[in-house]
Amino acid sequence: KNKMSSWAETIKLWEIKRLISFLRSESKLEGLKLDNNFFTKLSDENITGDLFLRLTEWDLKEYRMTLR
């Protein structure tokens, strides 16, 4: 397995709190505008790691996540 698929397999198992904690702390994601509204939406919609990995570009736009 490559490193990316290993990460994906790990993230799939995460509950919402763990996913949000990772997204807030991962320095490689600094190019994304992830604000409190985004995290609130993930929580409100009960987006777990598995669901997060399946989000499409359209879904992300609905959550108002944009690249800097």
Distance bins in CASP14 RR format, pairs under 12 A and 6 or more apart:
PFRMAT RR
TARGET T0000
AUTHOR 0000-0000-0000
RMODE 2
METHOD distances of the structure
MODEL  1
1 7 0 0 0 0 1 0 0 0 0 0 0
1 8 0 0 0 0 1 0 0 0 0 0 0
1 9 1 0 0 1 0 0 0 0 0 0 0
1 10 0 0 0 0 0 1 0 0 0 0 0
2 8 0 0 0 0 1 0 0 0 0 0 0
2 9 0 0 0 0 0 1 0 0 0 0 0
3 9 0 0 0 0 0 1 0 0 0 0 0
3 10 0 0 0 0 0 1 0 0 0 0 0
4 10 0 0 0 0 0 1 0 0 0 0 0
4 11 0 0 0 0 0 1 0 0 0 0 0
4 53 0 0 0 0 0 1 0 0 0 0 0
5 11 0 0 0 0 0 1 0 0 0 0 0
5 12 0 0 0 0 0 1 0 0 0 0 0
5 53 0 0 0 0 0 1 0 0 0 0 0
6 12 0 0 0 0 0 1 0 0 0 0 0
6 13 0 0 0 0 0 1 0 0 0 0 0
7 13 0 0 0 0 0 1 0 0 0 0 0
7 14 0 0 0 0 0 1 0 0 0 0 0
7 22 0 0 0 0 0 1 0 0 0 0 0
7 26 0 0 0 0 0 1 0 0 0 0 0
7 28 0 0 0 0 0 1 0 0 0 0 0
7 49 0 0 0 0 0 1 0 0 0 0 0
7 53 0 0 0 0 1 0 0 0 0 0 0
8 14 0 0 0 0 0 1 0 0 0 0 0
8 49 0 0 0 0 1 0 0 0 0 0 0
8 50 0 0 0 0 1 0 0 0 0 0 0
8 52 0 0 0 0 0 1 0 0 0 0 0
8 53 1 0 0 1 0 0 0 0 0 0 0
8 54 0 0 0 0 0 1 0 0 0 0 0
9 49 0 0 0 0 0 1 0 0 0 0 0
9 50 0 0 0 0 0 1 0 0 0 0 0
9 53 0 0 0 0 1 0 0 0 0 0 0
10 18 0 0 0 0 1 0 0 0 0 0 0
10 19 0 0 0 0 0 1 0 0 0 0 0
10 22 0 0 0 0 1 0 0 0 0 0 0
10 49 0 0 0 0 1 0 0 0 0 0 0
10 50 0 0 0 0 0 1 0 0 0 0 0
10 53 0 0 0 0 0 1 0 0 0 0 0
11 18 0 0 0 0 1 0 0 0 0 0 0
11 19 1 0 0 1 0 0 0 0 0 0 0
11 20 0 0 0 0 0 1 0 0 0 0 0
11 21 0 0 0 0 0 1 0 0 0 0 0
11 22 1 0 0 1 0 0 0 0 0 0 0
11 23 0 0 0 0 1 0 0 0 0 0 0
11 26 0 0 0 0 0 1 0 0 0 0 0
11 47 0 0 0 0 0 1 0 0 0 0 0
11 48 0 0 0 0 1 0 0 0 0 0 0
11 49 1 0 1 0 0 0 0 0 0 0 0
11 50 1 0 0 1 0 0 0 0 0 0 0
11 51 0 0 0 0 0 1 0 0 0 0 0
11 52 1 0 0 1 0 0 0 0 0 0 0
11 53 1 0 0 1 0 0 0 0 0 0 0
11 54 0 0 0 0 0 1 0 0 0 0 0
11 55 0 0 0 0 0 1 0 0 0 0 0
12 18 0 0 0 0 0 1 0 0 0 0 0
12 19 0 0 0 0 0 1 0 0 0 0 0
12 48 0 0 0 0 1 0 0 0 0 0 0
12 49 1 0 1 0 0 0 0 0 0 0 0
12 50 1 0 1 0 0 0 0 0 0 0 0
12 51 0 0 0 0 1 0 0 0 0 0 0
12 52 0 0 0 0 1 0 0 0 0 0 0
12 53 1 0 0 1 0 0 0 0 0 0 0
12 54 0 0 0 0 1 0 0 0 0 0 0
13 19 0 0 0 0 1 0 0 0 0 0 0
13 22 0 0 0 0 0 1 0 0 0 0 0
13 48 0 0 0 0 1 0 0 0 0 0 0
13 49 1 0 0 1 0 0 0 0 0 0 0
13 50 1 0 0 1 0 0 0 0 0 0 0
13 52 0 0 0 0 0 1 0 0 0 0 0
13 53 0 0 0 0 0 1 0 0 0 0 0
14 20 0 0 0 0 1 0 0 0 0 0 0
14 21 0 0 0 0 1 0 0 0 0 0 0
14 22 1 0 0 1 0 0 0 0 0 0 0
14 23 0 0 0 0 0 1 0 0 0 0 0
14 42 0 0 0 0 0 1 0 0 0 0 0
14 47 0 0 0 0 0 1 0 0 0 0 0
14 48 1 0 0 1 0 0 0 0 0 0 0
14 49 1 0 1 0 0 0 0 0 0 0 0
14 50 0 0 0 0 1 0 0 0 0 0 0
14 51 0 0 0 0 0 1 0 0 0 0 0
14 52 0 0 0 0 1 0 0 0 0 0 0
14 53 0 0 0 0 1 0 0 0 0 0 0
15 21 0 0 0 0 0 1 0 0 0 0 0
15 22 0 0 0 0 0 1 0 0 0 0 0
15 42 0 0 0 0 0 1 0 0 0 0 0
15 43 0 0 0 0 0 1 0 0 0 0 0
15 46 0 0 0 0 1 0 0 0 0 0 0
15 47 0 0 0 0 0 1 0 0 0 0 0
15 48 1 0 1 0 0 0 0 0 0 0 0
15 49 1 0 0 1 0 0 0 0 0 0 0
15 50 0 0 0 0 0 1 0 0 0 0 0
15 51 0 0 0 0 0 1 0 0 0 0 0
15 52 0 0 0 0 0 1 0 0 0 0 0
16 22 0 0 0 0 0 1 0 0 0 0 0
16 23 0 0 0 0 0 1 0 0 0 0 0
16 39 0 0 0 0 1 0 0 0 0 0 0
16 40 0 0 0 0 0 1 0 0 0 0 0
16 41 0 0 0 0 0 1 0 0 0 0 0
16 42 1 0 0 1 0 0 0 0 0 0 0
16 43 1 0 1 0 0 0 0 0 0 0 0
16 44 0 0 0 0 1 0 0 0 0 0 0
16 45 0 0 0 0 1 0 0 0 0 0 0
16 46 1 0 0 1 0 0 0 0 0 0 0
16 47 1 0 0 1 0 0 0 0 0 0 0
16 48 1 0 1 0 0 0 0 0 0 0 0
16 49 1 0 0 1 0 0 0 0 0 0 0
16 50 0 0 0 0 0 1 0 0 0 0 0
16 51 0 0 0 0 1 0 0 0 0 0 0
16 52 0 0 0 0 1 0 0 0 0 0 0
17 23 0 0 0 0 0 1 0 0 0 0 0
17 24 0 0 0 0 0 1 0 0 0 0 0
17 39 0 0 0 0 0 1 0 0 0 0 0
17 42 0 0 0 0 0 1 0 0 0 0 0
17 43 0 0 0 0 1 0 0 0 0 0 0
17 46 0 0 0 0 0 1 0 0 0 0 0
17 47 0 0 0 0 0 1 0 0 0 0 0
17 48 0 0 0 0 1 0 0 0 0 0 0
17 49 0 0 0 0 0 1 0 0 0 0 0
18 24 0 0 0 0 0 1 0 0 0 0 0
18 25 0 0 0 0 0 1 0 0 0 0 0
18 42 0 0 0 0 0 1 0 0 0 0 0
18 47 0 0 0 0 0 1 0 0 0 0 0
18 48 0 0 0 0 1 0 0 0 0 0 0
18 49 0 0 0 0 1 0 0 0 0 0 0
18 50 0 0 0 0 0 1 0 0 0 0 0
18 52 0 0 0 0 0 1 0 0 0 0 0
19 25 0 0 0 0 0 1 0 0 0 0 0
19 26 0 0 0 0 0 1 0 0 0 0 0
19 29 0 0 0 0 0 1 0 0 0 0 0
19 34 0 0 0 0 0 1 0 0 0 0 0
19 38 0 0 0 0 0 1 0 0 0 0 0
19 39 0 0 0 0 1 0 0 0 0 0 0
19 42 1 0 0 1 0 0 0 0 0 0 0
19 43 0 0 0 0 1 0 0 0 0 0 0
19 45 0 0 0 0 0 1 0 0 0 0 0
19 46 0 0 0 0 0 1 0 0 0 0 0
19 47 1 0 0 1 0 0 0 0 0 0 0
19 48 1 0 0 1 0 0 0 0 0 0 0
19 49 1 0 1 0 0 0 0 0 0 0 0
19 50 0 0 0 0 1 0 0 0 0 0 0
19 51 0 0 0 0 1 0 0 0 0 0 0
19 52 1 0 1 0 0 0 0 0 0 0 0
19 53 0 0 0 0 1 0 0 0 0 0 0
19 55 0 0 0 0 0 1 0 0 0 0 0
20 26 0 0 0 0 0 1 0 0 0 0 0
20 29 0 0 0 0 0 1 0 0 0 0 0
20 34 0 0 0 0 1 0 0 0 0 0 0
20 36 0 0 0 0 0 1 0 0 0 0 0
20 38 0 0 0 0 1 0 0 0 0 0 0
20 39 1 0 1 0 0 0 0 0 0 0 0
20 40 0 0 0 0 1 0 0 0 0 0 0
20 41 0 0 0 0 0 1 0 0 0 0 0
20 42 1 0 0 1 0 0 0 0 0 0 0
20 43 1 0 0 1 0 0 0 0 0 0 0
20 44 0 0 0 0 0 1 0 0 0 0 0
20 46 0 0 0 0 0 1 0 0 0 0 0
20 47 0 0 0 0 1 0 0 0 0 0 0
20 48 0 0 0 0 0 1 0 0 0 0 0
20 49 0 0 0 0 1 0 0 0 0 0 0
20 52 0 0 0 0 1 0 0 0 0 0 0
21 39 0 0 0 0 1 0 0 0 0 0 0
21 42 0 0 0 0 0 1 0 0 0 0 0
21 43 0 0 0 0 0 1 0 0 0 0 0
21 49 0 0 0 0 0 1 0 0 0 0 0
22 28 0 0 0 0 0 1 0 0 0 0 0
22 29 0 0 0 0 1 0 0 0 0 0 0
22 34 0 0 0 0 0 1 0 0 0 0 0
22 39 0 0 0 0 0 1 0 0 0 0 0
22 42 0 0 0 0 0 1 0 0 0 0 0
22 49 0 0 0 0 1 0 0 0 0 0 0
22 52 0 0 0 0 1 0 0 0 0 0 0
23 29 1 0 0 1 0 0 0 0 0 0 0
23 30 0 0 0 0 0 1 0 0 0 0 0
23 31 0 0 0 0 0 1 0 0 0 0 0
23 32 0 0 0 0 1 0 0 0 0 0 0
23 33 0 0 0 0 0 1 0 0 0 0 0
23 34 1 0 1 0 0 0 0 0 0 0 0
23 35 0 0 0 0 0 1 0 0 0 0 0
23 36 0 0 0 0 0 1 0 0 0 0 0
23 38 0 0 0 0 1 0 0 0 0 0 0
23 39 1 0 0 1 0 0 0 0 0 0 0
23 42 0 0 0 0 1 0 0 0 0 0 0
23 43 0 0 0 0 0 1 0 0 0 0 0
23 47 0 0 0 0 0 1 0 0 0 0 0
23 49 0 0 0 0 1 0 0 0 0 0 0
23 52 0 0 0 0 1 0 0 0 0 0 0
23 63 0 0 0 0 0 1 0 0 0 0 0
23 65 0 0 0 0 0 1 0 0 0 0 0
24 30 0 0 0 0 0 1 0 0 0 0 0
24 32 0 0 0 0 0 1 0 0 0 0 0
24 34 1 0 0 1 0 0 0 0 0 0 0
24 35 0 0 0 0 0 1 0 0 0 0 0
24 36 0 0 0 0 1 0 0 0 0 0 0
24 38 0 0 0 0 0 1 0 0 0 0 0
24 39 1 0 0 1 0 0 0 0 0 0 0
24 42 0 0 0 0 0 1 0 0 0 0 0
25 34 0 0 0 0 0 1 0 0 0 0 0
26 32 0 0 0 0 1 0 0 0 0 0 0
26 34 0 0 0 0 1 0 0 0 0 0 0
29 38 0 0 0 0 0 1 0 0 0 0 0
29 65 0 0 0 0 0 1 0 0 0 0 0
29 67 0 0 0 0 0 1 0 0 0 0 0
29 68 0 0 0 0 0 1 0 0 0 0 0
30 67 0 0 0 0 0 1 0 0 0 0 0
30 68 0 0 0 0 1 0 0 0 0 0 0
31 65 0 0 0 0 0 1 0 0 0 0 0
31 66 0 0 0 0 1 0 0 0 0 0 0
31 67 1 0 0 1 0 0 0 0 0 0 0
31 68 1 0 1 0 0 0 0 0 0 0 0
32 38 0 0 0 0 1 0 0 0 0 0 0
32 39 0 0 0 0 0 1 0 0 0 0 0
32 60 0 0 0 0 1 0 0 0 0 0 0
32 63 0 0 0 0 0 1 0 0 0 0 0
32 64 0 0 0 0 0 1 0 0 0 0 0
32 65 1 0 0 1 0 0 0 0 0 0 0
32 66 1 0 0 1 0 0 0 0 0 0 0
32 67 1 0 0 1 0 0 0 0 0 0 0
32 68 1 0 0 1 0 0 0 0 0 0 0
33 39 0 0 0 0 0 1 0 0 0 0 0
33 60 0 0 0 0 0 1 0 0 0 0 0
33 63 0 0 0 0 0 1 0 0 0 0 0
33 64 0 0 0 0 1 0 0 0 0 0 0
33 65 1 0 0 1 0 0 0 0 0 0 0
33 66 1 0 1 0 0 0 0 0 0 0 0
33 67 1 0 0 1 0 0 0 0 0 0 0
33 68 1 0 0 1 0 0 0 0 0 0 0
34 40 0 0 0 0 0 1 0 0 0 0 0
34 41 0 0 0 0 0 1 0 0 0 0 0
34 42 0 0 0 0 1 0 0 0 0 0 0
34 52 0 0 0 0 0 1 0 0 0 0 0
34 60 0 0 0 0 0 1 0 0 0 0 0
34 63 0 0 0 0 1 0 0 0 0 0 0
34 64 0 0 0 0 0 1 0 0 0 0 0
34 65 1 0 0 1 0 0 0 0 0 0 0
34 66 0 0 0 0 1 0 0 0 0 0 0
34 67 0 0 0 0 0 1 0 0 0 0 0
34 68 0 0 0 0 0 1 0 0 0 0 0
35 41 0 0 0 0 1 0 0 0 0 0 0
35 42 0 0 0 0 0 1 0 0 0 0 0
35 63 0 0 0 0 0 1 0 0 0 0 0
35 64 0 0 0 0 1 0 0 0 0 0 0
35 65 0 0 0 0 1 0 0 0 0 0 0
35 66 0 0 0 0 0 1 0 0 0 0 0
35 68 0 0 0 0 0 1 0 0 0 0 0
36 42 0 0 0 0 0 1 0 0 0 0 0
36 43 0 0 0 0 0 1 0 0 0 0 0
36 44 0 0 0 0 0 1 0 0 0 0 0
36 64 0 0 0 0 0 1 0 0 0 0 0
37 43 0 0 0 0 0 1 0 0 0 0 0
37 44 0 0 0 0 0 1 0 0 0 0 0
37 62 0 0 0 0 0 1 0 0 0 0 0
37 63 0 0 0 0 1 0 0 0 0 0 0
37 64 1 0 0 1 0 0 0 0 0 0 0
37 65 0 0 0 0 1 0 0 0 0 0 0
37 66 0 0 0 0 0 1 0 0 0 0 0
38 44 0 0 0 0 0 1 0 0 0 0 0
38 45 0 0 0 0 0 1 0 0 0 0 0
38 47 0 0 0 0 0 1 0 0 0 0 0
38 52 0 0 0 0 0 1 0 0 0 0 0
38 55 0 0 0 0 0 1 0 0 0 0 0
38 59 0 0 0 0 0 1 0 0 0 0 0
38 60 0 0 0 0 1 0 0 0 0 0 0
38 61 0 0 0 0 0 1 0 0 0 0 0
38 62 0 0 0 0 0 1 0 0 0 0 0
38 63 1 0 1 0 0 0 0 0 0 0 0
38 64 1 0 0 1 0 0 0 0 0 0 0
38 65 1 0 1 0 0 0 0 0 0 0 0
38 66 0 0 0 0 1 0 0 0 0 0 0
39 45 0 0 0 0 0 1 0 0 0 0 0
39 47 0 0 0 0 1 0 0 0 0 0 0
39 52 0 0 0 0 0 1 0 0 0 0 0
39 63 0 0 0 0 1 0 0 0 0 0 0
39 64 0 0 0 0 0 1 0 0 0 0 0
39 65 0 0 0 0 0 1 0 0 0 0 0
40 47 0 0 0 0 0 1 0 0 0 0 0
40 63 0 0 0 0 1 0 0 0 0 0 0
40 64 0 0 0 0 0 1 0 0 0 0 0
41 47 1 0 0 1 0 0 0 0 0 0 0
41 52 0 0 0 0 0 1 0 0 0 0 0
41 55 0 0 0 0 0 1 0 0 0 0 0
41 59 0 0 0 0 0 1 0 0 0 0 0
41 60 0 0 0 0 0 1 0 0 0 0 0
41 61 0 0 0 0 0 1 0 0 0 0 0
41 62 0 0 0 0 1 0 0 0 0 0 0
41 63 1 0 1 0 0 0 0 0 0 0 0
41 64 1 0 0 1 0 0 0 0 0 0 0
41 65 0 0 0 0 1 0 0 0 0 0 0
42 48 0 0 0 0 1 0 0 0 0 0 0
42 49 0 0 0 0 1 0 0 0 0 0 0
42 51 0 0 0 0 1 0 0 0 0 0 0
42 52 1 0 0 1 0 0 0 0 0 0 0
42 55 0 0 0 0 1 0 0 0 0 0 0
42 59 0 0 0 0 0 1 0 0 0 0 0
42 60 0 0 0 0 0 1 0 0 0 0 0
42 62 0 0 0 0 0 1 0 0 0 0 0
42 63 1 0 0 1 0 0 0 0 0 0 0
42 64 0 0 0 0 0 1 0 0 0 0 0
42 65 0 0 0 0 1 0 0 0 0 0 0
43 52 0 0 0 0 0 1 0 0 0 0 0
43 63 0 0 0 0 0 1 0 0 0 0 0
44 63 0 0 0 0 0 1 0 0 0 0 0
45 51 0 0 0 0 1 0 0 0 0 0 0
45 52 0 0 0 0 0 1 0 0 0 0 0
45 55 0 0 0 0 0 1 0 0 0 0 0
45 59 0 0 0 0 1 0 0 0 0 0 0
45 62 0 0 0 0 1 0 0 0 0 0 0
45 63 0 0 0 0 1 0 0 0 0 0 0
46 52 0 0 0 0 0 1 0 0 0 0 0
47 53 0 0 0 0 1 0 0 0 0 0 0
47 54 0 0 0 0 1 0 0 0 0 0 0
47 55 1 0 0 1 0 0 0 0 0 0 0
47 59 0 0 0 0 1 0 0 0 0 0 0
47 60 0 0 0 0 0 1 0 0 0 0 0
47 62 0 0 0 0 0 1 0 0 0 0 0
47 63 0 0 0 0 1 0 0 0 0 0 0
47 65 0 0 0 0 0 1 0 0 0 0 0
48 54 0 0 0 0 0 1 0 0 0 0 0
48 55 0 0 0 0 0 1 0 0 0 0 0
49 55 0 0 0 0 1 0 0 0 0 0 0
51 59 0 0 0 0 1 0 0 0 0 0 0
51 63 0 0 0 0 0 1 0 0 0 0 0
52 59 0 0 0 0 1 0 0 0 0 0 0
52 60 0 0 0 0 1 0 0 0 0 0 0
52 63 0 0 0 0 0 1 0 0 0 0 0
52 65 0 0 0 0 0 1 0 0 0 0 0
53 59 0 0 0 0 0 1 0 0 0 0 0
53 60 0 0 0 0 0 1 0 0 0 0 0
54 60 0 0 0 0 0 1 0 0 0 0 0
55 61 0 0 0 0 0 1 0 0 0 0 0
55 62 0 0 0 0 1 0 0 0 0 0 0
55 63 1 0 0 1 0 0 0 0 0 0 0
55 65 0 0 0 0 1 0 0 0 0 0 0
56 62 0 0 0 0 1 0 0 0 0 0 0
56 63 0 0 0 0 0 1 0 0 0 0 0
56 65 0 0 0 0 0 1 0 0 0 0 0
57 63 0 0 0 0 0 1 0 0 0 0 0
57 65 0 0 0 0 1 0 0 0 0 0 0
57 66 0 0 0 0 0 1 0 0 0 0 0
57 67 0 0 0 0 0 1 0 0 0 0 0
58 65 0 0 0 0 0 1 0 0 0 0 0
59 65 0 0 0 0 1 0 0 0 0 0 0
60 66 0 0 0 0 1 0 0 0 0 0 0
60 67 0 0 0 0 1 0 0 0 0 0 0
61 67 0 0 0 0 0 1 0 0 0 0 0
END
